[in-house]
Amino acid sequence: MTADTITKARGRRGLSETPGFNTGAVAGIVVVYLGMVGMIEAFSDRPIITDYINFGPLLILLIFYFFAYAAIGRPMNEGAVFQTGITVGVVGGLLTGVFLILVEIGESAGYQVRDVFISISPTMRDVLSFGFGPYVGTVWLTAIGALMGLLAVLTRRLQPELRAAVFSALSVLMIGALGATLFRVMLDGLSIPTRWLYRSDGLTLIGTVVILALAIGIRLYVRRQGGARMVALSLPGATDRNLPRVLIGLIAIALMALPWIVNTFVSDVLGTVGLYILLGLGLNIVVGFAGLLDLGYVAFYAVGAYVTAILTSHASYLVTDNPLRPSPDTFTNFWIAIPITVFIAVAIGLIIGAPVLRLRGDYLAIVTLGFGEIIRILVTSDWLKPYLGGPQGVTDAERVPFFGLNTRDPRILYYLILAFALFAVFISMRLKDSRVGRAWAAMREDEDIAEGMGVSVIKYKLLAFAMGAAIGCLGGAFFAAKLSVANPGSFTLLVSINVLAVVVLGGIGSIPGVVVGSLVLVGLPELLREFGEFRLHIYGAIIIAIMVLRPEGLIPDKRRAMELHAIEVHEGAGPGPLSAASAEGVQ
Amino acid sequence: MSHLLELTGVSKRFGGLQAVNEVDFHADPGEIVGVIGPNGAGKTTLFNIVTGFYTPDEGTMIFDGHNIAGLKPNALTRLGMARTFQSVRLFNAMTVLENAMVGQHSRTKSGVWGALTRTGRTVREEDRIAEKARESLAFFDDRLLPRQDSLASDLAYADRRRLEIARAMATEPKLMLLDEPAAGMNPAEKEKLIRQIGRLRDEQGYSIILIEHDMPVIKSVSDRVVALDHGIKIAEGTYQEVSSNQQVIEAYLGKAAAEQQELPS
């Protein structure tokens, strides 16, 4: 029947114009690709529900399902929905089958496909064909594809509320299963038994049922009670008026408790996330608030780390006439080193800022890129080796003294970084909503006009560089405190790019965006370590998905979101603002 | 009476083009001066020189007793000069109110320290900034004030022009330079604009210099008209005097046509 519809469609419009054909082809290519890089084979034994479902085969189904689901997202008539959804699955399945058949034919003709594509193993082909071999497997793949397409259509037709509940429950299930290692540790930390929930990395059947029931139950309860607001209000002493405070309090408790629930590895990752929050907030002032594209931001990270490391280091190979260290035995207390570091970073921010004051946009980006490299080359140079240790860097930085606590413990350091990150959030928020923040915003929008309205562009550019440097160098200072070393290898161009990515991904100019951006960009790859060599594949796919689905960033700045929304309105409603404008007298 | 703004022998060249050539120009307190001339006559260049966006090659410029040649635009704004732009240039991703609040920048002080500590003084200053900004928006009756929280880019075209004027008003100027404020407005809008420009002088006490191609607008509002062509001042006087000036008619219509026709009015 489906083959029939395809032929009919071909008669009318040609194959690639059949709705769903292109999407199906992409789905097929994605499945084949994941097979050829070895991902499907690697996950074929990774249980989601132990003894029942493994991640490898599930991945194939999910891909067919989601591509079909995406293909029917546009409004279309009843029949077309079914046809499109099923076409996607069928085409995807057929394409995968064709790939398997071609490999089979190639092998029997004596070509050693595996010489080049080492991942095209018998196991992979077995998983891909669901154990039926290439020919019967193709039929199965096509049928399963069609089934997934049908399933996608059926879920699209569910009531939106119910659909959302189903999706969120299934997502919770997937996260629960894939993050088994992490959650086990967390539950152990809370001394909650996990044997009933997890068995050999996968969920148990009982665990699955409980998670699904809990996820749907909580969701329905929260919906009926009017959302998170009601949950918070159900706490003793909470009223509508102090609701924000109650929510902040809850978040604070969660942040405080976190290191003791997760293990030291996760605490360490959270510390790194905190460093990137500091860097991101600093860069957000320069790029997001003031609109100055700085590609050499790593310079301030390096300055912060090096100055702090030199001040607090015991390293004996550094020369004695170092102006920052009178003798090799003395070192400065970290808390005294911090203000000195900030002072020096601000000075360097001004020095770097001054020559680029007249540059804009692309030119500014290129020159700052150069400055970042200059800093990196300087710290590796022989010339400064007696002061900065050359390639070896500055080692043996003293641990942060803090009421006698062991600040080498990532869990203790986490609190210090958290405190500084919160302080940086506070500074950013206050600056943004002030005369200074407005001047920056005006400058970002239109430098000439800002100048014409009385904003001294030179002053506010320097101010942005200085504030960005002051916050960013704190990230460097804690880097040195965390690893007790500042070495040139840690301050490459990639850091500048990563920090910029944090800012863009979170939403340029948005303060919560920086926090979420850091969690996704820095935290996620660490938590994906379980996926070994495929970690960057998954990470890349997630980033692409975010940028396609939310080009304005994860938590966009209010203004920017309004702007994007406005564009949609203008495009969507023909006789809206446009006709109003013409009534106003556009000639 | 001493002039509020006085330009003597001001010139500006761009490569081989003499954009403004030894222009003498002045504006008195409470006066509305219209600047006319065909496209490329150097009107906007003159504005850019006066407001500090260009530095003149030659000539002296005195504003309110200060020598202003070579000063940056932000310094001139502080001295009491404000302008609008031929192509509307608002801070599009900021709200209507914020646009006007930026205008108050040069009249206020608080910096990073004030922003971080948010002392009583900063808070009071912020309130005053918003108050002043709303006053400027209120000048255009109900066109801008009710929309103070929408984005500047969402305003209708004529309102965008109005917001430019309101933003300039928020700088509390003595002299306002309007670059083609009536462009793209329909006759009813122009009527209103003419009254508003008059009110800017009478109620706010501004001196106004305006560039305009729309002759009825120039005719109704200007106390004095200056005509430029190829960077040279070719005529000055009342609208009647300038519009009947042979050189002006030639500049607009070409020599041959000028012999039979008058300047459109």
HADDOCK unambig.tbl for C-alpha pairs under 7 A between the chains (distance, minus, plus):
assign (segid A and resid 427 and name CA) (segid B and resid 116 and name CA) 6.28 0.50 0.50
assign (segid A and resid 430 and name CA) (segid B and resid 115 and name CA) 5.76 0.50 0.50
assign (segid A and resid 430 and name CA) (segid B and resid 116 and name CA) 5.51 0.50 0.50
assign (segid A and resid 431 and name CA) (segid B and resid 112 and name CA) 6.92 0.50 0.50
assign (segid A and resid 431 and name CA) (segid B and resid 115 and name CA) 5.62 0.50 0.50
assign (segid A and resid 431 and name CA) (segid B and resid 116 and name CA) 6.55 0.50 0.50
assign (segid A and resid 434 and name CA) (segid B and resid 115 and name CA) 5.65 0.50 0.50
assign (segid A and resid 435 and name CA) (segid B and resid 110 and name CA) 6.91 0.50 0.50
assign (segid A and resid 436 and name CA) (segid B and resid 111 and name CA) 6.13 0.50 0.50
assign (segid A and resid 436 and name CA) (segid B and resid 112 and name CA) 6.63 0.50 0.50
assign (segid A and resid 438 and name CA) (segid B and resid 102 and name CA) 6.47 0.50 0.50
assign (segid A and resid 439 and name CA) (segid B and resid 102 and name CA) 6.55 0.50 0.50
assign (segid A and resid 442 and name CA) (segid B and resid 91 and name CA) 6.01 0.50 0.50
assign (segid A and resid 445 and name CA) (segid B and resid 91 and name CA) 5.33 0.50 0.50
assign (segid A and resid 445 and name CA) (segid B and resid 92 and name CA) 6.89 0.50 0.50
assign (segid A and resid 446 and name CA) (segid B and resid 91 and name CA) 6.58 0.50 0.50
assign (segid A and resid 451 and name CA) (segid B and resid 73 and name CA) 5.90 0.50 0.50
assign (segid A and resid 451 and name CA) (segid B and resid 74 and name CA) 5.16 0.50 0.50
assign (segid A and resid 452 and name CA) (segid B and resid 73 and name CA) 5.07 0.50 0.50
assign (segid A and resid 452 and name CA) (segid B and resid 74 and name CA) 5.55 0.50 0.50
assign (segid A and resid 452 and name CA) (segid B and resid 77 and name CA) 6.75 0.50 0.50
assign (segid A and resid 453 and name CA) (segid B and resid 74 and name CA) 6.40 0.50 0.50
assign (segid A and resid 453 and name CA) (segid B and resid 77 and name CA) 6.37 0.50 0.50
assign (segid A and resid 453 and name CA) (segid B and resid 102 and name CA) 6.90 0.50 0.50
assign (segid A and resid 453 and name CA) (segid B and resid 103 and name CA) 5.44 0.50 0.50
assign (segid A and resid 454 and name CA) (segid B and resid 73 and name CA) 6.86 0.50 0.50
assign (segid A and resid 454 and name CA) (segid B and resid 74 and name CA) 3.81 0.50 0.50
assign (segid A and resid 454 and name CA) (segid B and resid 75 and name CA) 6.68 0.50 0.50
assign (segid A and resid 454 and name CA) (segid B and resid 77 and name CA) 5.16 0.50 0.50
assign (segid A and resid 454 and name CA) (segid B and resid 78 and name CA) 6.34 0.50 0.50
assign (segid A and resid 454 and name CA) (segid B and resid 105 and name CA) 6.15 0.50 0.50
assign (segid A and resid 454 and name CA) (segid B and resid 106 and name CA) 5.03 0.50 0.50
assign (segid A and resid 455 and name CA) (segid B and resid 74 and name CA) 5.68 0.50 0.50
assign (segid A and resid 455 and name CA) (segid B and resid 105 and name CA) 6.49 0.50 0.50
assign (segid A and resid 455 and name CA) (segid B and resid 106 and name CA) 6.79 0.50 0.50
assign (segid A and resid 456 and name CA) (segid B and resid 74 and name CA) 5.72 0.50 0.50
assign (segid A and resid 559 and name CA) (segid B and resid 93 and name CA) 5.99 0.50 0.50
assign (segid A and resid 559 and name CA) (segid B and resid 94 and name CA) 6.69 0.50 0.50
assign (segid A and resid 560 and name CA) (segid B and resid 93 and name CA) 6.69 0.50 0.50
assign (segid A and resid 563 and name CA) (segid B and resid 93 and name CA) 6.55 0.50 0.50
assign (segid A and resid 580 and name CA) (segid B and resid 156 and name CA) 6.69 0.50 0.50
assign (segid A and resid 581 and name CA) (segid B and resid 156 and name CA) 4.72 0.50 0.50
assign (segid A and resid 581 and name CA) (segid B and resid 157 and name CA) 5.76 0.50 0.50
assign (segid A and resid 584 and name CA) (segid B and resid 156 and name CA) 6.79 0.50 0.50
assign (segid A and resid 584 and name CA) (segid B and resid 157 and name CA) 6.83 0.50 0.50
assign (segid A and resid 584 and name CA) (segid B and resid 158 and name CA) 6.05 0.50 0.50
assign (segid A and resid 585 and name CA) (segid B and resid 184 and name CA) 6.31 0.50 0.50
assign (segid A and resid 585 and name CA) (segid B and resid 185 and name CA) 5.02 0.50 0.50
assign (segid A and resid 585 and name CA) (segid B and resid 186 and name CA) 4.84 0.50 0.50
assign (segid A and resid 586 and name CA) (segid B and resid 157 and name CA) 6.87 0.50 0.50
assign (segid A and resid 586 and name CA) (segid B and resid 184 and name CA) 5.25 0.50 0.50
assign (segid A and resid 586 and name CA) (segid B and resid 185 and name CA) 6.45 0.50 0.50
assign (segid A and resid 587 and name CA) (segid B and resid 184 and name CA) 5.64 0.50 0.50
